Amino acid sequence: MKDAIVITVPSHPKFLSVVRAVTVTAVRLYEIDDTTAEEIKLAIDEACTNIIKHAYRGDTSGKIVLKYSAGREAFKVVIDDNGLKARPESIRGRSFDDVRPGGLGIHFIKRVFDIYKFDAKKKRGNRLTLIKYFEGEK
């Protein structure tokens, strides 16, 4: 995965449109089918929304860095922030029986990506790695 696209956006919801646009461009460059591309776009949007809401607690002065790359086997996105440290063991979406807006993004992210992991070694903030294997890989 030697070629990469890297963007940095402020932790403000109005910049999520930039994240979505770059995500769509990245998946097209890596020749990912339209259905998968749309799912990836929505999952990345949800991850960044969660960073704004939970890691930065709405503080719009933070930064979110996204790095997109792909190889023969997979599409990879690494998302970095310097917000409050996440506790991955406590992150879970709410029950599907609890019908109301919000709280289902984590279910969607985990459904779209084959690998969803936090880098425990990062000292400040969070590093989330998302990997989507191409058909037949894993």
C-alpha positions in Angstrom: 0.0 0.0 0.0 2.5 2.6 -1.1 0.2 5.2 -2.6 -1.8 7.1 -0.1 -4.2 10.0 0.1 -3.9 12.0 3.3 -6.3 14.8 4.4 -6.6 16.9 7.6 -9.9 18.5 8.5 -11.1 20.5 11.5 -13.3 18.7 14.0 -16.3 20.6 12.8 -19.4 18.9 11.3 -19.4 21.2 8.3 -16.2 19.6 7.1 -17.8 16.1 7.0 -18.8 16.9 3.4 -15.1 17.2 2.6 -14.4 13.9 4.2 -17.3 12.3 2.2 -16.1 13.8 -1.1 -12.5 12.7 -0.6 -13.6 9.2 0.5 -15.7 8.9 -2.7 -12.7 10.0 -4.8 -10.4 7.6 -3.0 -12.6 4.6 -3.5 -13.0 5.5 -7.2 -9.2 5.8 -7.6 -8.9 2.3 -6.2 -11.7 1.0 -8.4 -14.1 -0.1 -5.7 -17.6 -0.9 -6.9 -20.3 1.8 -6.3 -22.3 -0.1 -3.6 -19.2 -0.8 -1.5 -18.0 2.8 -2.1 -21.2 4.2 -0.8 -21.0 2.0 2.3 -17.4 3.0 2.9 -18.3 6.7 2.6 -21.1 6.4 5.1 -19.0 4.4 7.6 -16.1 6.9 7.4 -18.6 9.7 7.9 -19.9 7.9 11.0 -16.5 7.4 12.4 -15.6 11.1 12.0 -18.9 12.1 13.5 -18.1 9.9 16.5 -14.7 11.6 16.8 -16.3 15.0 16.8 -19.0 14.0 19.3 -17.0 11.8 21.7 -13.3 12.4 21.4 -13.6 16.2 21.0 -17.0 16.5 22.7 -18.0 19.0 20.1 -14.9 21.1 20.3 -14.4 22.4 16.7 -10.8 23.4 17.2 -9.4 19.8 16.9 -8.1 18.1 13.9 -9.0 14.8 12.2 -6.4 13.2 9.9 -7.5 10.5 7.4 -5.1 8.4 5.4 -6.5 6.3 2.6 -4.5 3.5 0.9 -5.1 0.3 -1.0 -3.1 -2.6 -2.2 -4.0 -5.8 -4.1 -5.9 -7.3 -1.2 -7.5 -4.4 0.7 -8.6 -0.8 1.1 -7.4 0.8 4.3 -8.3 3.9 6.1 -6.4 5.2 9.2 -8.1 8.0 11.2 -6.2 9.9 13.8 -7.4 12.5 16.3 -5.9 14.1 19.5 -9.2 14.1 21.4 -10.1 12.2 24.5 -8.8 8.6 24.6 -11.4 6.1 23.6 -12.0 2.9 25.6 -12.6 0.4 22.8 -13.9 -2.2 25.2 -16.8 0.1 26.1 -17.7 1.0 22.5 -20.8 -0.7 21.3 -23.8 0.4 19.4 -27.2 0.5 21.1 -29.6 -2.4 20.8 -31.5 -2.7 17.5 -34.7 -3.0 19.7 -34.2 0.5 21.0 -35.8 2.3 18.0 -34.6 6.0 18.0 -32.1 8.1 16.0 -28.4 7.6 16.6 -26.3 5.0 18.2 -26.1 2.5 15.3 -23.0 3.9 13.5 -20.7 1.4 15.2 -22.8 -1.5 14.0 -22.6 -0.1 10.5 -18.8 0.5 10.6 -18.2 -3.0 11.8 -20.5 -4.4 9.1 -18.7 -2.5 6.3 -15.1 -3.1 7.4 -13.5 -6.5 7.9 -11.0 -5.0 10.5 -11.9 -2.3 13.0 -9.1 -1.7 15.6 -7.8 1.1 17.8 -4.0 1.5 18.2 -3.5 1.2 22.0 0.1 2.4 21.6 -0.9 5.9 20.6 -0.1 8.1 23.5 -2.5 11.0 22.9 -5.8 10.8 21.1 -6.9 7.9 19.0 -5.9 6.0 15.9 -8.6 3.9 14.3 -7.6 1.5 11.5 -10.3 0.3 9.1 -9.6 -2.4 6.5 -11.9 -3.7 3.8 -10.7 -6.8 2.0 -11.4 -7.1 -1.7 -13.6 -10.1 -2.7 -11.9 -13.4 -2.1 -9.2 -11.9 0.1 -8.9 -12.2 4.0 
